[in-house]
Amino acid sequence: RAPWFGPSAWVVSLRCLLVLAAKRKAIDNERCLQPALGVASRLSNSPISIPSPMTQTFTITVNGKGAFPCRADQTIVEAGQQAGFGFPVACRNGVCERCMGQLRHGQVQQKNRTIHAGEDNPSGVLYCVALPLSDCEIDVPEVTAPGELPVHQIHCQIQQIDALNHDVSRVWLRLPAGKKIQWHAGQYLMLNLHGESYPFSIANHCHGRNIELHIRHGDDNSATQDIMARLQSEHTVSTTLPAGLRFIDSAPEHPVWFICGSTGFAPVKAMIERLIALNFSLPVRLFWGARTDADLYLPHLPAQWQEALADFDFVTSLSDIRHPDHAEGLVHEAALEALGEPDLPLFFLGGSPPMGWAVFDALVAEGVPAGNIHCDVFDYAPRD
């Protein structure tokens, strides 16, 4: 019996005990894991899916607005939403049909059916239940790209009209209740009157249902005088919004300089309000030009913005008269005089097409990168 109690025997016995303990632990872990997975499955509307490292990924191009990656085990709507695209959808099982669209290129699997581009499929594809089988080009109404907002045509209530100076009035519109309508600070809307559409910058950032417009209706502009007469005689007005590609939504990574003239102040006001809401801490500069001091309006606002922003300063400039409280000359000249590092700030311009392009040329000549200069004029009145 001596070998049984020797050192070798003890080693063998210890190994056997360790193996038995490991097996028991594995069995206990499996028993604990199964109920936990069952609870998770019951709480979820769909089984837990862990993507395999080998799952193929395809590229989905939507409405010509951009593209996003989509795994073969993902629905196209799910992948698009993860990438920041906005799909019209009210369900996840193809019932509401809001996500229905056309397949321009590629092939998808919709439930148990494979659909190829070019097939006679008048009802379209339900992309909330469609999995990609290849790279695809799709067309779905009302899809928005990341950062893009949906466009609405709606009737707004005309709430109030106030005179801001001798030829500028502020018009307050109120959006209808029950429908979420958004815009970015710096964008504009269209007033739809007499079968024509007229663009006006939105003068407040998106907060609630009120929209503020600044409309100049001097004797030299009969069209805006007609618009004001119509607004003063009606209770509602048809609008289309939002529009415009030059705006501020998130906090820029550079100082921001604004150069504007007359009612080009309206989109600037909205963007400065947005910077205040974002607690923007980098320098903000405003250069606001007019012909005479009577053409300026809301003179108290710049002083209020100095209190609200960490680093804000402003200059008002008059081109036709001298005044001790204002700079003399064209407004962009005051900006150029203050410009120390041309490649540092982002510039937002507000004004007419001739003014916008003239300021653009002057800034570029001083070394400002063209990509740092933003103005709606560049989009709706491009140069040849």
Secondary structure by P-SEA (a helix, b strand, c coil): ccccccaaaaaaaaaaaaaaaaaaaaaaaaaaaaaaaaaaaaaccccbbbbcccbbbbbbbccccbbbbbcccccaaaaaaaaccccccccccccccccbbbbcbbbbbccccccccccccccccccccbbbcccbbbbbcccccccbbbbbbbbbbbcccccccccbbbbbbbccccbbbbbccccbbbbbcccbbbbbcccccccccbbbbbbbbccccaaaaaaaaaaaaccbbbbbcccccccccccccbbbbbbbccccaaaaaaaaaaaaaaccccbbbbbbbccccccccccaaaaaaaaacccccbbbbbccccccccccccaaaaaaaaccccccbbbbbbccaaaaaaaaaaaaaacccccccccccccccccc
